[in-house]
Each structure stands twice: as structure tokens, then as C-alpha cells.
């Protein structure tokens, strides 16, 4: 079993700073989601923002990824590569995943944004996905197990007739973007490593309107739903404390 690191107070403070920049970058990306805007333009502006704050885009070059954000539109679950050719249209939903590294520590968060007027199904999917994160982190307390989080996410999502992706999961965060433990978005409860104060994890429900099976395109980056149903993604980096979890990817304006 890989070692799960517990962060010191000094490391946690560094992660708060990185997390705030990351969350502000996510908010910026969301504000740019409009018909006629390309995902390349969003990536460019987010990169400039992160760098202007003395940080580095965590995703740029990570495992060879060519951009600073993942921009995943409609049936694309995660790892969508920004492109000048991908111009957003009215009715699209756009998942933006972003990371920033400051002073050697990473923040990681994602959100799904509405491009103009969208269908009722799309709106509901995005709402349920975001709320499933908050349902999950109710279980993110010391003494509970990692899979308790995923079980809560799964129960909430499936209550609306949606499904949870199994092929990709959350993870620990720290000096590396991806650290132990894995944090699935499904159960069963009572399994996985025990949660302890000082653990920092990214909880990131990926939810499909239809079936949860996915496939990879373009050299194993872009991941889409097999049935091409809509999908949404919501993520924050959280700290396990002695009590309630703390969201480290907090933009500081009261809008997580």
C-alpha cells in the first residue's frame, strides 16, 4: 500500500494559497463560457491568470498534457484538450478542470458551466453533480473511510436517475497533483483507507445522464460517454480536519 501523507500546518497554509488561485482560475474560466468562445481562448486566459499570480498551471505538461485546463464539452467526461476549432454553442455544458502549483504545492478543482440557455436535463445534471460533492464530503470526517464519501455521492446521484463514472476517481493532492489515496465516487461504504486529520484529497464526482461507461479518443486523452449522453464534473480539494472538512479550493468570495 502506498503511503498517504499527512500535511503539516505549514504545508496546509501553502495549499490554501495554491487552492485559492486555482478556484479563482476556475471562476474565471466559467465567466468565459459563452457562445462563440473557443476552448483555446479559455485556456489562454486561465494560463495568463495563474502565471500572473506567481503560480504554474499544474496540468501543462503533466503526463504530456498540452494545455493548462481540461475543457470537456457535453458528452466529454474529462481531459478534453482545448482547441481553436472547438467553439462553444448555445446549449452546451462545459466542464473546466484546472490546477495551479504555488511554492511546490498544488490545488485542483473543476466545475461544469452552462453556455447560454440549456436543456432542463443539462441544468439538472449540473446541479445534481455539484450537490453530490457536498453530499459526499459530509462523510469526510476523521474515523470514516474513503469509500464512505463515494457511497454518499453514488446514492445521491442515482436517486435522480443519473450514473457515476467508475473509470476515473478522485485522489490525494500535495506536492504532487496525484497522490494516494484514490477517492472513488461510488461505494460500498466502510471500505478504503481511514480518514485522518491532515489528509488532503480531491473529491470529484463525474456524473452521466445515461450510462456510466466511457471510452477514450484522440490518443487516450479525451474521454467520452459510450452512449454519448451528457456528463458533468465538479471537484474541490479538501482538508480532513478534526471536525468538518475544509475546502482548500475556495476563491475567497463565498462562492465555492
KEZA-703505 format. One record per residue (C-alpha): residue number from 1; x, y, z. Coordinates in pm, whole numbers, plus 50000, padded with zeros to 5 digits. Layout:
REM KEZA-703505
@n:NUM&u:X&v:Y&w:Z;
...
***
This chain:
REM KEZA-703505
@n:1&u:50000&v:50000&w:50000;
@n:2&u:50127&v:50346&w:49910;
@n:3&u:50191&v:50588&w:50193;
@n:4&u:49929&v:50860&w:50247;
@n:5&u:50093&v:51185&w:50356;
@n:6&u:49950&v:51399&w:50635;
@n:7&u:50017&v:51766&w:50576;
@n:8&u:50177&v:51990&w:50837;
@n:9&u:50020&v:52327&w:50931;
@n:10&u:50284&v:52499&w:50716;
@n:11&u:50205&v:52278&w:50417;
@n:12&u:49832&v:52332&w:50463;
@n:13&u:49879&v:52708&w:50454;
@n:14&u:50070&v:52676&w:50127;
@n:15&u:49789&v:52460&w:49989;
@n:16&u:49530&v:52720&w:50089;
@n:17&u:49716&v:52978&w:49882;
@n:18&u:49751&v:52746&w:49584;
@n:19&u:49389&v:52643&w:49623;
@n:20&u:49262&v:53000&w:49621;
@n:21&u:49440&v:53076&w:49294;
@n:22&u:49306&v:52753&w:49146;
@n:23&u:48949&v:52831&w:49250;
@n:24&u:48973&v:53184&w:49114;
@n:25&u:49102&v:53041&w:48786;
@n:26&u:48800&v:52808&w:48773;
@n:27&u:48568&v:53105&w:48828;
@n:28&u:48743&v:53299&w:48553;
@n:29&u:48705&v:53006&w:48315;
@n:30&u:48336&v:52982&w:48397;
@n:31&u:48283&v:53352&w:48325;
@n:32&u:48429&v:53299&w:47977;
@n:33&u:48188&v:53019&w:47882;
@n:34&u:47972&v:53191&w:47621;
@n:35&u:47852&v:53108&w:47269;
@n:36&u:48122&v:53188&w:47013;
@n:37&u:48417&v:53150&w:47252;
@n:38&u:48668&v:52874&w:47179;
@n:39&u:48805&v:52645&w:47446;
@n:40&u:49152&v:52758&w:47333;
@n:41&u:49067&v:53116&w:47436;
@n:42&u:48956&v:52999&w:47780;
@n:43&u:49276&v:52801&w:47824;
@n:44&u:49487&v:53101&w:47723;
@n:45&u:49320&v:53336&w:47970;
@n:46&u:49338&v:53086&w:48256;
@n:47&u:49707&v:53027&w:48191;
@n:48&u:49774&v:53400&w:48198;
@n:49&u:49579&v:53437&w:48522;
@n:50&u:49762&v:53158&w:48702;
@n:51&u:50101&v:53282&w:48590;
@n:52&u:50017&v:53641&w:48685;
@n:53&u:49977&v:53519&w:49044;
@n:54&u:50323&v:53365&w:49050;
@n:55&u:50193&v:53010&w:49012;
@n:56&u:50229&v:52746&w:48743;
@n:57&u:49947&v:52563&w:48563;
@n:58&u:49961&v:52214&w:48714;
@n:59&u:49822&v:52037&w:48409;
@n:60&u:50052&v:52190&w:48147;
@n:61&u:50291&v:51910&w:48054;
@n:62&u:50156&v:51673&w:48321;
@n:63&u:50191&v:51323&w:48169;
@n:64&u:50235&v:51511&w:47841;
@n:65&u:49904&v:51704&w:47853;
@n:66&u:49933&v:52002&w:47615;
@n:67&u:49721&v:52266&w:47790;
@n:68&u:49656&v:52443&w:48121;
@n:69&u:49294&v:52333&w:48158;
@n:70&u:49085&v:52036&w:48061;
@n:71&u:48781&v:52165&w:47870;
@n:72&u:48523&v:51890&w:47832;
@n:73&u:48205&v:51970&w:47639;
@n:74&u:47871&v:51785&w:47657;
@n:75&u:47943&v:51409&w:47628;
@n:76&u:48313&v:51458&w:47709;
@n:77&u:48369&v:51347&w:48069;
@n:78&u:48724&v:51467&w:48135;
@n:79&u:49059&v:51551&w:47972;
@n:80&u:48914&v:51748&w:47682;
@n:81&u:49202&v:51926&w:47504;
@n:82&u:49134&v:52297&w:47438;
@n:83&u:49123&v:52384&w:47069;
@n:84&u:49073&v:52685&w:46843;
@n:85&u:48836&v:52466&w:46644;
@n:86&u:48610&v:52392&w:46942;
@n:87&u:48383&v:52694&w:46952;
@n:88&u:48111&v:52685&w:47216;
@n:89&u:47747&v:52691&w:47112;
@n:90&u:47426&v:52785&w:47284;
@n:91&u:47307&v:52489&w:47491;
@n:92&u:47648&v:52335&w:47556;
@n:93&u:47764&v:52241&w:47904;
@n:94&u:48136&v:52279&w:47963;
@n:95&u:48340&v:52111&w:48235;
@n:96&u:48656&v:52301&w:48323;
@n:97&u:48922&v:52122&w:48530;
@n:98&u:49215&v:52335&w:48647;
@n:99&u:49516&v:52305&w:48873;
@n:100&u:49771&v:52558&w:48997;
@n:101&u:50102&v:52497&w:49171;
@n:102&u:50240&v:52761&w:49408;
@n:103&u:50553&v:52718&w:49620;
@n:104&u:50563&v:52349&w:49535;
@n:105&u:50203&v:52262&w:49629;
@n:106&u:49902&v:52204&w:49409;
@n:107&u:49536&v:52297&w:49409;
@n:108&u:49289&v:52104&w:49194;
@n:109&u:48925&v:52184&w:49118;
@n:110&u:48663&v:52160&w:48846;
@n:111&u:48316&v:52285&w:48763;
@n:112&u:48062&v:52248&w:48485;
@n:113&u:47924&v:52567&w:48333;
@n:114&u:47617&v:52643&w:48120;
@n:115&u:47666&v:52804&w:47780;
@n:116&u:47362&v:53023&w:47735;
@n:117&u:47021&v:52857&w:47758;
@n:118&u:47050&v:52481&w:47810;
@n:119&u:46805&v:52193&w:47830;
@n:120&u:46634&v:52112&w:48158;
@n:121&u:46815&v:51777&w:48166;
@n:122&u:47151&v:51951&w:48130;
@n:123&u:47071&v:52202&w:48403;
@n:124&u:46956&v:51930&w:48641;
@n:125&u:47263&v:51718&w:48570;
@n:126&u:47496&v:52005&w:48655;
@n:127&u:47304&v:52086&w:48975;
@n:128&u:47299&v:51724&w:49094;
@n:129&u:47668&v:51677&w:49018;
@n:130&u:47767&v:51979&w:49226;
@n:131&u:47538&v:51887&w:49515;
@n:132&u:47668&v:51528&w:49511;
@n:133&u:48010&v:51665&w:49604;
@n:134&u:47865&v:51832&w:49912;
@n:135&u:47671&v:51518&w:49999;
@n:136&u:47997&v:51324&w:49974;
@n:137&u:48209&v:51548&w:50190;
@n:138&u:47959&v:51523&w:50474;
@n:139&u:48132&v:51188&w:50524;
@n:140&u:48481&v:51340&w:50507;
@n:141&u:48542&v:51327&w:50880;
@n:142&u:48815&v:51159&w:51083;
@n:143&u:48742&v:50794&w:51156;
@n:144&u:48531&v:50743&w:50845;
@n:145&u:48660&v:50557&w:50539;
@n:146&u:48742&v:50696&w:50195;
@n:147&u:48467&v:50491&w:50031;
@n:148&u:48208&v:50645&w:50267;
@n:149&u:48246&v:50961&w:50059;
@n:150&u:48188&v:50775&w:49732;
@n:151&u:47892&v:50582&w:49869;
@n:152&u:47720&v:50909&w:49960;
@n:153&u:47793&v:51055&w:49615;
@n:154&u:47660&v:50746&w:49440;
@n:155&u:47341&v:50728&w:49646;
@n:156&u:47257&v:51091&w:49580;
@n:157&u:47333&v:51076&w:49206;
@n:158&u:47143&v:50754&w:49141;
@n:159&u:46843&v:50895&w:49327;
@n:160&u:46796&v:51126&w:49028;
@n:161&u:46836&v:50852&w:48769;
@n:162&u:47192&v:50954&w:48677;
@n:163&u:47505&v:50739&w:48698;
@n:164&u:47859&v:50776&w:48836;
@n:165&u:48172&v:50715&w:48627;
@n:166&u:48379&v:50423&w:48759;
@n:167&u:48691&v:50450&w:48543;
@n:168&u:48820&v:50773&w:48697;
@n:169&u:48835&v:50873&w:49063;
@n:170&u:48949&v:51145&w:49299;
@n:171&u:49290&v:51138&w:49464;
@n:172&u:49524&v:51280&w:49720;
@n:173&u:49684&v:51619&w:49648;
@n:174&u:50000&v:51784&w:49777;
@n:175&u:50348&v:51822&w:49633;
@n:176&u:50222&v:51602&w:49351;
@n:177&u:49898&v:51659&w:49166;
@n:178&u:49803&v:51295&w:49211;
@n:179&u:49891&v:51127&w:49541;
@n:180&u:49744&v:50838&w:49740;
@n:181&u:49472&v:50758&w:49821;
@n:182&u:49234&v:50703&w:49532;
@n:183&u:48891&v:50851&w:49614;
@n:184&u:48617&v:50672&w:49416;
@n:185&u:48278&v:50834&w:49361;
@n:186&u:48095&v:50510&w:49446;
@n:187&u:48069&v:50265&w:49735;
@n:188&u:48049&v:50042&w:49918;
@n:189&u:48072&v:50238&w:50240;
@n:190&u:48304&v:50116&w:50512;
@n:191&u:48594&v:50043&w:50277;
@n:192&u:48918&v:50214&w:50186;
@n:193&u:49176&v:50396&w:50399;
@n:194&u:49059&v:50560&w:50717;
@n:195&u:49033&v:50939&w:50703;
@n:196&u:49270&v:51125&w:50933;
@n:197&u:49329&v:51495&w:51011;
@n:198&u:49594&v:51634&w:50778;
@n:199&u:49489&v:51431&w:50475;
@n:200&u:49426&v:51641&w:50165;
@n:201&u:49214&v:51486&w:49891;
@n:202&u:49037&v:51591&w:49573;
@n:203&u:48675&v:51479&w:49568;
@n:204&u:48543&v:51496&w:49213;
@n:205&u:48211&v:51342&w:49110;
@n:206&u:48184&v:51271&w:48737;
@n:207&u:47819&v:51209&w:48656;
@n:208&u:47644&v:51090&w:48339;
@n:209&u:47286&v:51150&w:48231;
@n:210&u:47285&v:50800&w:48081;
@n:211&u:47514&v:50500&w:48119;
@n:212&u:47841&v:50540&w:48311;
@n:213&u:48065&v:50352&w:48068;
@n:214&u:48325&v:50566&w:47891;
@n:215&u:48580&v:50539&w:47610;
@n:216&u:48895&v:50730&w:47515;
@n:217&u:48951&v:50926&w:47196;
@n:218&u:49249&v:51111&w:47038;
@n:219&u:49540&v:50917&w:47176;
@n:220&u:49379&v:50829&w:47509;
@n:221&u:49323&v:51183&w:47636;
@n:222&u:48964&v:51286&w:47567;
@n:223&u:48718&v:51059&w:47747;
@n:224&u:48354&v:51048&w:47637;
@n:225&u:48044&v:50856&w:47738;
@n:226&u:47995&v:50544&w:47527;
@n:227&u:47628&v:50628&w:47474;
@n:228&u:47717&v:50996&w:47411;
@n:229&u:47493&v:51110&w:47694;
@n:230&u:47566&v:51439&w:47869;
@n:231&u:47811&v:51441&w:48157;
@n:232&u:47915&v:51686&w:48429;
@n:233&u:48210&v:51717&w:48668;
@n:234&u:48256&v:51904&w:48997;
@n:235&u:48566&v:51899&w:49216;
@n:236&u:48735&v:52065&w:49509;
@n:237&u:49049&v:51994&w:49707;
@n:238&u:48957&v:51938&w:50072;
@n:239&u:49141&v:51904&w:50401;
@n:240&u:49037&v:51648&w:50660;
@n:241&u:49029&v:51825&w:50997;
@n:242&u:48928&v:51724&w:51349;
@n:243&u:48572&v:51825&w:51255;
@n:244&u:48415&v:51948&w:50933;
@n:245&u:48630&v:51924&w:50619;
@n:246&u:48782&v:52246&w:50487;
@n:247&u:48757&v:52328&w:50118;
@n:248&u:49102&v:52448&w:50016;
@n:249&u:48995&v:52548&w:49663;
@n:250&u:48789&v:52836&w:49799;
@n:251&u:48803&v:53151&w:49586;
@n:252&u:48753&v:53370&w:49891;
@n:253&u:48430&v:53533&w:49775;
@n:254&u:48182&v:53296&w:49935;
@n:255&u:48111&v:53111&w:49609;
@n:256&u:48273&v:52768&w:49613;
***
